[in-house]
Amino acid sequence: MFKTVLTLFRGTVAVAEEELQDRTALVILDQQMRDAAAAVERSKRALALAIAQDQQEGRRLEATLARIADLEVRATAALDGGREDLAREAAQAIAGLEAERDATRTARALFATEIARLKRHVSGAEARIAELDRGRRIARASEAVRNLRRGGIEAARPYECTLPEAEATLRRLRERQIEAQAADEALMELDAATGPITTAEKLAEQGFGPRIKTTADDVLARLKAGRSAPAN
């Protein structure tokens, strides 16, 4: 029994964990994408810094090469002028500048390698983020549709009971209205058949008293009498 209860508890926890993950999946995805975008921004800043430093090394190399060329010209002129001491001093300066030149070239080679790596990394990461963003929009749309469908189903349940009740109420109302109208018409007919005016008309038809309403016979008799009366 205890083992069964423990298994049930573990199953309930697993289901609850899955439901929690489903409910928070989009929130987690949004945060993960923000973290990834921030990392890409850091890589882009590192790339920009590497490019700037490489450009600085390039300017330094150009200046060094220009100084070397200038000193070589001057050292040659000193040798031509018989001033080997000055030529030697220039040669020492040139040797130091050539060491600086070689170090600068090595630094630029390292920067070139790092810049290429960072460009590949940033380009690939931006492509993956764009793909994730498209997938996220699709996931959000799917989740919204699922919520709408779920909400529509849940919202339809009360109406499934309410609509038939409303239709039945309308039928009962129409039936009562028809019954009331029929009763009113029957009452009017009854009043017309048993009222004092109807009784007086019946007596007049039997010759007891004048007619209440003029009939077609009365009108025809009056017209005939008018034709036969002598003109004055």
VENVENRA-V364733 format. One line per field, one symbol per residue. phi: phi as a letter, one per 40 degrees, with the letter a starting at -180 (. if undefined). psi: psi as a letter, one per 40 degrees, with the letter a starting at -180 (. if undefined). burial: I if it has 24 or more other ideal C-beta (glycine too) atoms within 12 Angstrom, else O. A space follows every 10 residues. Layout:
BEGIN
phi->???
psi->???
burial->???
END
This chain:
BEGIN
phi->.ccccccccc cccccccccc cccbcccccd cccccccccc cccccccccc cccccccccc cccccccccc cccccccccc cgbccccccc cccccccccc cccccccccc cccccccccc cccccccccc cccccccccc cccccccccc cccccccccc cccdcccccc cccccccccc cccccccccc cccbcccccc ccccccgbgc ccbcbccccc cccccccccc cc
psi->dddddddddd dddddddddd dddedddddd dddddddddd dddddddddd dddddddddd dddddddddd dddddddddd eegddddddd dddddddddd dddddddddd dddddddddd dddddddddd dddddddddd dddddddddd dddddddddd dddddddddd dddddddddd dddddddddd dddeiddddd dddddeegii idihiddddd dddddddehi h.
burial->OOOOOOOOOO OOOOOOOOOO OOOOOIOOIO OOIOOIOOOI OOIOOOIOOI OOOIOOIOOO IOOIOOOIOO IOOOIOOOOO OOOOOOOOOI OOOIOOIOOO IOOIOOIIOO IOOOIOOIOO OIOOIOOOIO OOOOOIOOOO OOOOOOOOOO OOOOOOOOOO OOOOOOOOOO OOOOOOOOOO OOOOOOOOOO OOOOOOOOOO OOOOOOOOOO OOOOOOOOOO OOOOOOOOOO OO
END
